[in-house]
Amino acid sequence: MEQELSKAQSQQSAPGLAGQPAAVAEALAREQRERRYITASGIDIRESALSLAEEYERPEGILVQESSDAPLMTREGLSLVLGPPKCRKTSLCVGIVTALLGHPLLGLYSPDEEKAARRVVLMFDTEQGRGYAQMTYRKVHKLMGWDTHRNNSRLVYIDLRPFTREQRVEMVRTAIEAYRPQVVFIDGIVDLCGDYNDQKECSTLMNLLLELAGSHGMHICSCLHTNKDGRTERGTLGAMYKQKAETTFYVKGYQEYSEVKPADGGCRQKPFTP
C-alpha cells in the first residue's frame, strides 16, 4: 500500500517541481525549456537559425561591372573606397553615384533601370569644405544631364566638415531617417570616429553602419585613406570596415590617371576587372 501511494505521488509531480499538480508542473517545465532559447533582451535565437528547407532571397545587386558581370554593391551591404590622399577616390565615387542614378559610367551600371531612375543617393563629405564639395556635387549633375545650378531631389549632398564627431554621427543618422536614400556615401569615414585605433569606438561605429544599412535596406559606401605605405587600410577602423565590406575598391593615383582594382581579399563575390 505504501509503495503504491508513493508511486502515485511521484506521478503527480515533475522532476525539480515536487509538490505541483502534474499539469502545472508540465507547463512550468515546458516554459523552462523554452526559456533556454530566449536571450536576456528577449530575442528568440531559433528565429535566426537557418533552414535548408527554405530558399532565402539573395541580396539585390544594385551595381554591376559590365566587362566581368561582377556584382559590386548590394542592398543592405557595405563597400569601401581605399587609397592614399589625392588619388581621386572622390572622383571614383562620382562615377559610381552616376551609374547608380541610372547613367552607366566607367563600365558600371545598375541592373534595374526602373529602380535606378527612382533611386535617391545621399552623400556626406567631412573633408573638402563647401567650395570643393559643391564642385563634386555639380560634377554628378553635369554627368546626369541635370541643371548644374539647381538641386535635384534624387541627390542630396551634406557638408559635415564644420561639426564635431558626435554631431556628424547624429547628422548621418538623422539625414538617413529624413531622406530615406537607397545608397549612402560617406567621404571621410574616419572623421566619424574619435580614435580609429580604439577597438570599442570602431566597433560601435561599424555596428551603427550595419544597423542602418540593414534596417533601411540600403547600401553604404565609405572612403578611407591608406596608411603611409599607400596600400593597407588605416588602423582598426580600416581593418574592421574591410572585413565587413562586400567590395573594397583600391585606388592608386598616377599623374594623369588612376587605377582602380580589388583590394587584397576585398571582394566577397566575383572580383571585378581593374
Secondary structure by P-SEA (a helix, b strand, c coil): caaaaaaaaaaacccccccccaaaaaaaaaaaaaaccccccccccccccccccbbbbcccccccccccccccccccbbbbbbbccccaaaaaaaaaaaaaacccccccccccaaaaaabbbbbbbccccaaaaaaaaaaaaaaaccccccccccbbbbbcccccaaaaaaaaaaaaaaccccbbbbccccccccccccaaaaaaaaaaaaaaaaaacbbbbbbbbbcccccccccaaaaaaaaaccbbbbbbbcccbbbbbbcccccccccccc
